[in-house]
Amino acid sequence: EVDLFVGGKGHRSIFQSACGVLRSVVPSLEELADDVDTVTFTGHSLGGGVATYLTLLFLELLELEEGSEPQAGSAPE
């Protein structure tokens, strides 16, 4: 169990997997930042859990870098 930044508790191994995926994809996402306006993380079963944590981590990263407050599940404008 791990304490999450959003105030809940989560599965430590799934959360750590999401952290690893994020570290792996950030360079590609930074390279594509000017060309895309939507990023979707998806998975099935355990991968769905990883995708959920990955989304939360990614949104937190955007808030830290841009000072914005993106919302999970919000439609692009």
C-alpha positions in Angstrom: 0.0 0.0 0.0 1.3 3.5 -0.9 -0.1 6.9 0.1 -1.1 8.7 -3.0 -0.8 12.5 -3.6 -4.5 12.6 -4.2 -5.3 11.6 -0.6 -6.0 7.9 -1.2 -4.1 4.6 -0.9 -2.9 2.5 -3.7 -1.2 -0.8 -4.6 2.6 -0.1 -4.3 3.7 -2.4 -7.2 1.2 -1.1 -9.7 2.1 2.5 -8.7 5.8 1.7 -9.1 5.1 0.2 -12.5 3.3 3.4 -13.5 6.3 5.5 -12.4 8.6 3.3 -14.5 6.4 3.7 -17.6 6.2 7.5 -17.1 10.0 7.7 -16.9 10.2 5.7 -20.1 7.6 7.8 -22.1 8.4 11.3 -20.9 11.2 11.9 -23.5 8.8 10.9 -26.3 6.0 13.0 -24.9 8.2 16.0 -24.6 9.3 15.6 -28.2 5.7 15.4 -29.4 4.4 18.1 -27.1 3.9 20.7 -30.0 2.2 18.2 -32.3 -0.4 16.6 -30.0 -3.1 18.0 -27.7 -4.4 14.7 -26.2 -2.6 11.8 -24.5 -4.5 8.7 -23.6 -3.2 5.9 -21.4 -5.0 2.6 -21.5 -4.7 -0.9 -20.3 -6.6 -4.1 -19.4 -6.7 -5.7 -16.0 -3.5 -4.9 -14.1 -2.5 -2.7 -17.0 -5.7 -0.7 -16.4 -4.5 0.0 -12.9 -1.1 1.1 -14.2 -2.9 3.3 -16.8 -5.0 4.9 -14.1 -1.9 5.7 -11.9 0.0 6.8 -15.0 -2.8 9.3 -15.9 -2.7 10.7 -12.3 1.1 11.0 -12.4 1.0 12.6 -15.8 -1.6 15.2 -14.8 0.5 16.0 -11.7 3.6 16.4 -13.9 1.7 18.9 -16.1 0.6 20.9 -13.1 4.1 21.1 -11.8 5.6 22.1 -15.2 2.9 24.5 -16.4 1.3 25.7 -13.2 -2.0 24.6 -14.8 -4.7 22.4 -13.3 -5.6 19.7 -15.9 -8.6 17.5 -15.0 -8.7 13.7 -15.6 -11.2 12.8 -18.2 -11.7 16.3 -19.5 -12.3 16.8 -23.2 -9.7 18.8 -25.2 -10.8 22.3 -26.0 
